[in-house]
Every structure is written in C-alpha cells, then in structure tokens.
C-alpha cells in the first residue's frame, strides 16, 4: 500500500514551511499536485480515493494544519494567501476542487469535469509554462496514452517537482509508482 502513512502533511506542515516558496512556485506545485493526483486515480485508484478523503477532512480550507494533507495545506495557503503569504489571495475554484475530490472519494471520475477543473486551476494559477500546459493535456487524457507515454508524462512531472525541492506526501508514493512501472 503506497499511501498507508499519508494522514498528515510532510512538506507544508505549518505556515513557516511556505517561506522558501514564492506564490507562483506554490501555484505551480499545487498544479503539479493536481496532475499527480489525477494520474494516481488511474494507476492506484484506491489510494487516490483515500487521499481525496483525507484532503476533504478540512473542506473549508481555512487554516494550515499538521493533520491535513499537503494538498489541503497548499490549497489553503493560496486561497488564503493574504493571511499566509501577505499577498493577494488566489481565486481558486474551491467548489469545483471539492466536487472533484468528492468524485474521487466516491470512485467516480468524470473526465470532462476533470479537464475543466484542471483548466480552471491552470488559468487562476496563471500557469504560463508550456511544458506544464502539455502535461495537463496528457494527464487529462491519461487513459488514452500508451504505457510509454504514461511513464514519460510521469517522469516529466516528477522532474519538475524535484526541481522545486518539493517532497510531499503524495509525491513519495508517485515516485514509487514510477519506479515499479519502469519500462
């Protein structure tokens, strides 16, 4: 079980852990995180469901908590950036993100809705990086990719995450999937 110990944040444990990242970097990490979670829906659906459940434990996204997932704390930090980053808050599509997570929790992944949520997140997070945009398209169509394309997409995402020095809860399990899926 890849996510057996994922019941609390590893990287974004408190507001001080945000200090080494800019608002834009946190936005890109959140976006990459959403891509990783969507891949995990396809390769480890039970574990993605558990992670979505854990993320929804604090659905108000009001405060950063040690007992929340890194995804929950990232959403909170950006949605309430005025309080945590002393910057303008990001108008994340919170209701859509909750609906997406509830869908994962109920083992229902609506491909069209997932595409829409990822696109909305890309837009509000002001993701301009063409590589991230390409990866979003690949992840949205993950079930139609060949095995080699899936692994390549996963590796590209993992490299971008490692470049940002992020090693959060879901990323460790994602790396394990990449290692065991090596072609």
C-alpha positions as CSV (number, residue, x, y, z in Angstrom):
1,X,0.0,0.0,0.0
2,X,1.6,3.2,-1.2
3,X,-0.4,5.6,1.0
4,X,-0.5,3.7,4.2
5,X,1.1,6.5,6.2
6,X,-0.4,9.5,4.4
7,X,-2.5,11.0,7.1
8,X,-0.6,14.2,7.7
9,X,1.3,16.8,5.7
10,X,5.0,16.1,5.1
11,X,6.2,19.3,3.5
12,X,3.6,22.1,4.2
13,X,3.2,21.3,7.9
14,X,2.8,24.9,9.1
15,X,2.9,28.5,7.7
16,X,6.7,28.7,8.2
17,X,7.3,25.9,5.6
18,X,5.8,28.2,2.9
19,X,8.5,30.8,3.4
20,X,11.0,29.3,0.9
21,X,8.5,29.4,-1.9
22,X,7.0,32.3,-3.9
23,X,3.3,32.5,-4.5
24,X,3.9,31.5,-8.2
25,X,6.0,28.5,-7.1
26,X,3.3,27.3,-4.7
27,X,0.8,27.7,-7.5
28,X,2.9,25.5,-9.8
29,X,3.4,22.9,-7.0
30,X,-0.4,22.9,-6.5
31,X,-0.9,22.4,-10.2
32,X,1.6,19.6,-10.4
33,X,0.0,18.1,-7.4
34,X,-3.4,18.1,-9.1
35,X,-1.8,16.4,-12.1
36,X,-0.2,13.7,-9.9
37,X,-3.5,13.0,-8.1
38,X,-5.2,12.6,-11.4
39,X,-2.6,10.1,-12.6
40,X,-2.9,8.2,-9.3
41,X,-6.7,7.9,-10.0
42,X,-5.7,5.7,-13.0
43,X,-2.8,3.8,-11.5
44,X,-3.7,3.4,-7.8
45,X,-7.5,4.3,-7.6
46,X,-8.0,3.0,-4.0
47,X,-5.1,5.1,-2.8
48,X,-6.2,8.2,-4.7
49,X,-9.6,7.7,-3.1
50,X,-8.1,7.6,0.4
51,X,-6.0,10.7,-0.3
52,X,-9.1,12.6,-1.6
53,X,-11.0,11.6,1.6
54,X,-8.1,12.8,3.8
55,X,-7.9,16.1,1.9
56,X,-11.6,16.7,2.4
57,X,-11.3,16.3,6.2
58,X,-10.9,20.1,6.3
59,X,-13.2,21.3,3.5
60,X,-13.2,24.9,4.5
61,X,-9.5,25.3,3.6
62,X,-9.4,27.8,6.5
63,X,-6.1,27.0,8.2
64,X,-2.9,25.1,7.6
65,X,-2.9,22.0,9.9
66,X,-0.3,19.4,10.6
67,X,-3.1,16.7,10.4
68,X,-4.2,17.9,6.9
69,X,-2.7,16.6,3.6
70,X,-0.1,18.7,1.8
71,X,-2.7,19.3,-1.0
72,X,-5.2,20.7,1.6
73,X,-2.5,22.9,3.1
74,X,-1.4,24.1,-0.4
75,X,-5.0,25.0,-1.3
76,X,-5.4,26.8,2.0
77,X,-2.1,28.8,1.6
78,X,-3.1,30.0,-1.9
79,X,-6.8,30.5,-1.3
80,X,-5.9,32.5,1.9
81,X,-2.7,34.0,0.6
82,X,-3.4,37.3,2.3
83,X,-3.1,35.6,5.7
84,X,-0.3,33.2,4.9
85,X,1.8,34.9,2.2
86,X,0.9,38.5,2.7
87,X,-0.1,38.6,-0.9
88,X,-3.3,38.7,-2.9
89,X,-5.3,35.5,-2.4
90,X,-5.8,33.3,-5.5
91,X,-9.4,32.8,-6.5
92,X,-9.2,29.0,-6.7
93,X,-12.3,27.2,-7.9
94,X,-12.8,25.8,-4.5
95,X,-16.3,24.3,-5.1
96,X,-15.1,22.6,-8.3
97,X,-12.0,21.3,-6.5
98,X,-14.2,19.9,-3.7
99,X,-16.5,18.3,-6.2
100,X,-13.5,16.8,-8.0
101,X,-12.2,15.4,-4.7
102,X,-15.6,14.1,-3.7
103,X,-15.8,12.4,-7.1
104,X,-12.5,10.6,-6.4
105,X,-13.7,9.8,-2.9
106,X,-16.8,8.2,-4.4
107,X,-14.8,6.4,-7.1
108,X,-16.4,8.5,-9.8
109,X,-14.0,10.3,-12.2
110,X,-15.8,12.5,-14.7
111,X,-13.2,13.0,-17.5
112,X,-14.9,16.2,-18.8
113,X,-15.2,17.7,-15.4
114,X,-11.6,16.8,-14.6
115,X,-10.4,18.6,-17.7
116,X,-12.5,21.6,-16.8
117,X,-11.1,21.7,-13.2
118,X,-7.5,21.3,-14.4
119,X,-8.0,24.1,-16.9
120,X,-9.6,26.4,-14.4
121,X,-6.7,25.8,-12.0
122,X,-4.2,26.5,-14.8
123,X,-5.9,29.8,-15.5
124,X,-6.3,31.1,-12.0
125,X,-2.8,30.0,-11.0
126,X,-1.5,31.8,-14.1
127,X,0.4,28.8,-15.4
128,X,2.3,30.0,-18.4
129,X,4.9,27.2,-18.7
130,X,4.2,25.4,-22.0
131,X,5.6,22.1,-20.5
132,X,3.0,22.3,-17.7
133,X,0.3,23.0,-20.2
134,X,1.3,20.0,-22.3
135,X,1.4,17.8,-19.2
136,X,-2.1,19.0,-18.2
137,X,-3.3,17.8,-21.6
138,X,-1.6,14.5,-21.3
139,X,-2.9,13.9,-17.8
140,X,-6.5,14.9,-18.8
141,X,-6.2,12.2,-21.5
142,X,-4.2,9.7,-19.4
143,X,-6.3,6.7,-20.0
144,X,-5.8,7.0,-23.8
145,X,-1.9,7.3,-23.6
146,X,0.3,4.3,-24.3
147,X,2.3,2.9,-21.4
148,X,5.4,4.6,-22.6
149,X,3.6,8.0,-22.8
150,X,2.2,7.5,-19.3
151,X,5.7,6.8,-17.9
152,X,7.2,9.7,-19.8
153,X,4.5,12.0,-18.6
154,X,5.0,10.8,-15.0
155,X,8.8,11.3,-15.3
156,X,8.4,14.8,-16.6
157,X,6.1,15.7,-13.7
158,X,8.4,14.1,-11.2
159,X,11.5,16.0,-12.6
160,X,9.6,19.3,-12.3
161,X,8.6,18.5,-8.7
162,X,12.1,17.5,-7.7
163,X,13.4,20.7,-9.3
164,X,11.2,22.7,-7.0
165,X,12.7,20.8,-4.0
166,X,9.2,19.5,-3.1
167,X,9.0,16.1,-1.5
168,X,5.4,15.9,-0.1
169,X,3.2,13.1,0.9
170,X,1.7,12.2,-2.5
171,X,4.9,12.6,-4.4
172,X,6.7,9.9,-2.5
173,X,4.0,7.4,-3.5
174,X,4.0,8.7,-7.0
175,X,7.8,8.1,-7.3
176,X,7.3,4.5,-6.1
177,X,4.7,4.0,-8.9
178,X,7.2,5.4,-11.4
179,X,9.9,3.0,-10.1
180,X,7.7,-0.1,-10.3
181,X,6.3,0.9,-13.7
182,X,9.7,1.5,-15.3
183,X,9.7,0.2,-18.8
